Amino acid sequence: MDTLIRDLDGPRTAQQELFYDLEDAAAMIGWSVVELTAMAARGKTPDEVATLMKVCALLNAQQAKLGAYAEEVKEQRIIRREAV
């Protein structure tokens, strides 16, 4: 457990910033999918519903990619030397 909790008392490293930025973006996409799905449930036309559901599917795919990138950062397979 000690190896999981370290460097919590100082500023985040560039690596940590990248990880949290990716996780935050994935979470925001997930929230958007929930909202768009609710909008689709109230859709006025079949075309509107189909379009919203297609957008949701595309966003889910992007969310999965960002989550995978975050895991690669966590495992240090992607390394960021300094923050932008």
SERO-4910 file (N, C-alpha, C, O; in steps of 0.05 Angstrom, whole numbers):
BEGIN
 pado doro    nc1    nc2    nc3   cac1   cac2   cac3    cc1    cc2    cc3    oc1    oc2    oc3
  Met    A     16    -24      0      0      0      0     17     25      0     10     45    -12
  Asp    A     40     24     14     58     47     15     67     55    -13     71     79    -18
  Thr    A     71     36    -30     80     43    -57     58     56    -74     64     70    -93
  Leu    A     33     52    -66     11     64    -80      6     93    -72     -3    110    -87
  Ile    A     13     99    -47      9    126    -36     36    139    -31     49    134    -10
  Arg    A     44    156    -50     69    170    -46     68    196    -63     52    198    -81
  Asp    A     84    215    -56     85    240    -70     59    255    -69     52    270    -87
  Leu    A     44    252    -47     18    265    -45     20    293    -32      1    308    -33
  Asp    A     43    299    -21     46    324     -6     58    347    -23     60    369    -14
  Gly    A     65    341    -48     77    362    -65     62    366    -90     41    354    -94
  Pro    A     73    383   -108     59    387   -134     60    361   -150     78    344   -147
  Arg    A     41    358   -168     40    335   -185     63    336   -206     71    358   -215
  Thr    A     73    313   -212     93    311   -234     78    313   -261     54    311   -262
  Ala    A     94    318   -282     82    319   -309     68    292   -315     47    292   -328
  Gln    A     79    270   -306     67    244   -310     40    242   -296     21    232   -308
  Gln    A     39    251   -272     14    251   -257     -7    269   -270    -31    262   -272
  Glu    A      1    292   -278    -17    311   -292    -29    298   -316    -54    300   -321
  Leu    A    -13    285   -332    -23    272   -357    -43    250   -349    -64    249   -362
  Phe    A    -37    234   -330    -55    213   -321    -82    224   -313   -103    215   -322
  Tyr    A    -81    244   -295   -106    256   -285   -121    271   -307   -146    270   -307
  Asp    A   -107    284   -325   -121    297   -347   -136    277   -365   -158    282   -373
  Leu    A   -123    254   -370   -135    234   -387   -159    222   -372   -180    217   -385
  Glu    A   -156    216   -347   -179    205   -331   -202    225   -330   -225    217   -332
  Asp    A   -196    251   -326   -217    271   -325   -232    273   -352   -256    275   -352
  Ala    A   -217    273   -374   -229    274   -400   -247    250   -405   -269    253   -416
  Ala    A   -238    226   -397   -254    202   -400   -280    204   -384   -301    196   -393
  Ala    A   -277    214   -359   -301    217   -342   -321    237   -354   -345    233   -353
  Met    A   -311    259   -365   -328    279   -377   -343    267   -402   -367    272   -406
  Ile    A   -329    251   -417   -342    238   -440   -363    219   -430   -385    218   -441
  Gly    A   -357    204   -409   -377    186   -397   -402    200   -388   -424    191   -393
  Trp    A   -398    223   -375   -421    239   -366   -437    249   -390   -462    248   -390
  Ser    A   -423    257   -411   -437    266   -436   -454    244   -448   -476    249   -458
  Val    A   -443    220   -448   -458    197   -459   -484    193   -443   -505    188   -455
  Val    A   -482    195   -417   -506    191   -400   -527    212   -408   -551    206   -411
  Glu    A   -518    237   -410   -537    259   -416   -549    256   -445   -573    260   -449
  Leu    A   -532    249   -464   -542    245   -491   -561    221   -493   -580    222   -509
  Thr    A   -555    200   -478   -573    177   -478   -601    185   -467   -621    176   -477
  Ala    A   -601    202   -446   -626    211   -435   -641    228   -456   -665    227   -458
  Met    A   -626    245   -470   -638    261   -491   -650    243   -513   -671    249   -524
  Ala    A   -636    222   -520   -645    204   -541   -671    190   -532   -689    186   -549
  Ala    A   -673    184   -507   -698    172   -497   -722    190   -500   -745    181   -502
  Arg    A   -717    216   -501   -739    235   -505   -740    245   -534   -753    265   -540
  Gly    A   -725    232   -552   -724    241   -579   -751    243   -593   -769    228   -587
  Lys    A   -753    263   -610   -778    268   -623   -782    252   -649   -804    245   -656
  Thr    A   -760    245   -662   -762    230   -687   -742    206   -686   -723    207   -671
  Pro    A   -748    186   -701   -729    163   -702   -701    172   -711   -681    161   -702
  Asp    A   -700    190   -730   -674    200   -739   -658    214   -717   -634    210   -715
  Glu    A   -672    230   -701   -659    243   -679   -648    223   -659   -626    226   -649
  Val    A   -664    204   -653   -656    183   -634   -632    168   -645   -612    163   -630
  Ala    A   -633    160   -670   -611    145   -683   -585    162   -683   -563    151   -677
  Thr    A   -587    187   -689   -564    205   -689   -551    207   -661   -527    205   -658
  Leu    A   -568    212   -641   -557    214   -614   -545    188   -605   -524    188   -591
  Met    A   -556    165   -612   -545    140   -604   -519    134   -618   -500    122   -607
  Lys    A   -516    143   -643   -491    141   -658   -469    158   -645   -447    149   -642
  Val    A   -477    182   -637   -457    199   -623   -449    186   -597   -425    186   -590
  Cys    A   -467    174   -583   -461    160   -558   -441    137   -562   -422    134   -547
  Ala    A   -445    122   -583   -428    100   -590   -399    110   -596   -380     98   -587
  Leu    A   -398    131   -611   -372    143   -618   -358    154   -593   -334    150   -590
  Leu    A   -373    167   -576   -361    177   -551   -352    155   -533   -331    157   -520
  Asn    A   -367    133   -532   -359    110   -516   -332     99   -525   -315     91   -509
  Ala    A   -329     98   -551   -303     88   -563   -280    106   -555   -259     97   -548
  Gln    A   -285    132   -556   -264    151   -548   -258    150   -518   -235    152   -510
  Gln    A   -279    146   -503   -275    143   -474   -257    119   -468   -239    120   -451
  Ala    A   -262     97   -482   -246     73   -478   -217     78   -486   -198     69   -472
  Lys    A   -212     92   -507   -185     99   -516   -171    115   -495   -148    109   -488
  Leu    A   -184    136   -485   -172    153   -464   -166    137   -439   -145    141   -426
  Gly    A   -184    119   -432   -179    103   -408   -155     85   -412   -139     81   -394
  Ala    A   -152     74   -436   -129     57   -442   -103     73   -441    -83     64   -431
  Tyr    A   -104     98   -452    -80    115   -451    -73    121   -422    -49    122   -415
  Ala    A    -93    127   -406    -88    133   -377    -74    109   -364    -56    112   -348
  Glu    A    -83     85   -370    -71     61   -359    -42     58   -368    -24     51   -353
  Glu    A    -37     65   -394     -9     64   -404      8     84   -390     32     79   -384
  Val    A     -2    107   -384     13    127   -369     18    117   -341     40    120   -331
  Lys    A     -2    106   -328      0     95   -301     22     73   -300     37     72   -280
  Glu    A     23     57   -321     43     35   -322     69     45   -332     88     29   -336
  Gln    A     72     70   -338     96     84   -348    104     73   -375    128     72   -381
  Arg    A     85     65   -391     91     57   -419     89     82   -437    101     83   -458
  Ile    A     76    103   -427     76    130   -439     88    148   -418     78    149   -396
  Ile    A    108    163   -425    122    180   -406    121    209   -415    127    215   -438
  Arg    A    114    226   -397    114    255   -402    135    267   -384    134    264   -360
  Arg    A    154    280   -396    177    291   -381    170    316   -366    178    319   -343
  Glu    A    155    335   -378    148    360   -364    121    369   -374    113    363   -396
  Ala    A    108    384   -357     81    394   -363     83    415   -384    102    430   -387
  Val    A     61    417   -400     60    437   -421     48    462   -411     45    482   -425
***
